[in-house]
Each structure stands twice: as C-alpha cells, then as structure tokens.
Amino acid sequence: MKKIYEFLGLEKPITGDIGIEVEMEGRQLPDRVPRYWRVEGDGSLRNGGLEYVLKAPVNRGREERALKHLWSTFSATEATLTPNSRCSVHIHINVQEFTKKQVFNFICLYLMAEDALVRWCGDGREGNLFCLRAKDAEYIINKLERTMHSDGIRELRSDRIRYAALNCKALTEYGSLEFRAMRGPDNYGDILTWINFLWCIREYALKADCPASLVNGFSEGGEDLFCREVFGEHFDTLFNYEGWDKEVYGGVRRCQVLAYEKDWSKDGEEEGLHDGIEGDWELKRAPEEGAVGLRSARRKARVAEMSAEYRALREHGSPLMAAEARARHKKELEKWDILNPRV
C-alpha cells in the first residue's frame, strides 16, 4: 500500500520522528544555539522575540535532550522568558512511512480528543485564529472529506487549513502533521507532556484497523475506557475537568463522516471523486450500489450517535430519560427504513 513519502515523490522517507518550533519573547534571548536549533526572526513576535526551530527531526526519546539544551542556552545567556498569547509551540510528527489510512486514523483520533487537547494547551488557545479547532471551522472537515475520497493528498495544499490546530497542509510539504495549539511555556516540561499526548495518538493510530473501527470502538467501550486505552498513564493529566466526556462525544460526531462515508477496505483505490484540480470537484456518477452504501454508512453514523446519547443519559441522566430516548430513536430508525428500503 502506498506510503506518504511516495505520494510526495520521494525515493525514501526522511528519518526522525519529531520536529519542534518554539516561539519566544523576552530579554537577552540568544540569537544562536550551539546544537540542534536554528534561530529565526518571526514577524508576529515583539519585544525581541525569536523562533527556535530544530534543524532536523529528532528520533522519539531525543526531544528531551534537544529541549533541555535550548533551555540551558536560555540560562547561559541569562535570558528572561516572557511567553504570552503571541508565543506558541508547533510540533511536527513525521508520518512519511504511514499509509493514507493510517494518517486518517491519526487525524480521527486527534479530532475525537481535540477539545480536551486544546483546552490543556492553555488560556487563549481555544478559538485562537492561529490554531482553529474543527468545531471552529467546518471547512477543515470538508477538506479532509474530499482528500479522503481522492486518490492522493494534494487537495490539502491549501492555506485555508494552514492555521488549524491540526495543520494538514504540512502533510503535502513535509510529510508531517503539524500541531499548533500548544502555548508558549516558560519550561520545557510542558512541551514534553504535549508531545507525550500526541505520541499516544500516533501509536494507537498505527494499531487501529481504520477510522470506522475507532468510532465503533468508542461506541462499544464508552468514553472513559476508550480514552484510557489511547492515552494510558496520561489520561488523568488530560481529562481532568468536568464535562470532558461531552466534548469527546462532540469530537466523535465531527469525525463520523471520515469514518463511515468511505469503504476503508478499498483504501488506495480511486473512488471517482477526484479530477486532479484543487477546488474544482465533481461527483462522478456512482452505481446504484454505491448510493446504497452511502445511505448505509449514514445510517450507521446516526446509530452511533444514538448509542452515545442513550449511554450518556443512562449514566448521567435518569432511567426515564434514557427510555424516552430509546423509544424516540426506534421511531426514527423505523421511519428511515421506510424511506430507504434498500439500505
């Protein structure tokens, strides 16, 4: 199955797992770092602000050494760090050796937990115009849906998605997924924690069968069990506020279109939705069985929503409300099957 580096026209993938960009403001910031980092100016920063960018991706486990070296350089120059709303940290996770399906596993898992992840990143990050969540900008999902149905990844070459909290345009430029939500911290420990969250998602994405299996697993196991399975020992650090479960449910609903409106068993085959020119799309005539499959996928997505609602009412509401919801869902599905007899 074709890998991302092959979509990019590379003979072999670039080594290294993690890229890091640290934007910082302060006094006496070093304009040179002896190892690991290059220093760049950034027009969005003030007060002598600079951006520190890893010269090359580092393997997992070496990011701590690189960050520790950067903060040691700050100390050596007696720099005073004053991170603020203009400062942020961007993390690139190399996915050049992933298949397209594995990339969408990664994306869907991230979207499920995006609200909790961005919330953890700090005040001012939720709704920030430079790290928009999928709930803030619906076109992010629309762009991913088009890419999902195409036979490549070039549809993601769009500056409209560059400033999303998950920047998928980086996939077409570097073969990475860029995560832009992290605040500019005054210590490197917070960056390491953020990387740990993202790495948990990466590892689980590689084990998953497809995006549909992730949503199904969530529906079957419930939010607590599923999120503990994904984030392991980091669960309590991330999901430590009231209402996180409802936010995860919202993330699952947003990515259902990516999970169910594609037959992932045919990943890598052209599905007839791509004409090769970004922004100029036409849905080619599908055979009748394809239309039936699409209706079936939408029915499955709705059933998953119903299951999530029923489970939430049963666990956090009242038995009466749960029973009423189940009766309402039954009538809705009966009406659906009358109107769609071939599904």
Secondary structure, 3 states (H helix, E strand, C coil): CCEHHHHCCCCCCCCCCEEEEEEECEECCCCCCCCCEEEEECCCCCCCCEEEEECCCECCCCHHHHHHHHHHHHHHCCCEECCCCCCEEEEEEECCCCEHHHHHHHHHHHHHHHHHHHHHCCCCCCCCCCCECCCCCCHHHHHHHHHHHCCCCHHHCCHHHCCECEECHHHHHCCEEEEEEEECCCCCHHHHHHHHHHHHHHHHHHHCCCHHHHHHHHHHHCHHHHHHHHHHHHHHHHCCCCCHHHHHHHHHHHHHHHHHCCCHHHCCCCCCCCCCCCCCCCCCCCCHHHHHHHHHHHHHHHHHHHHHHHHHHHHHCCHHHHHHHHHHHHHHHHHHHHHCCCC
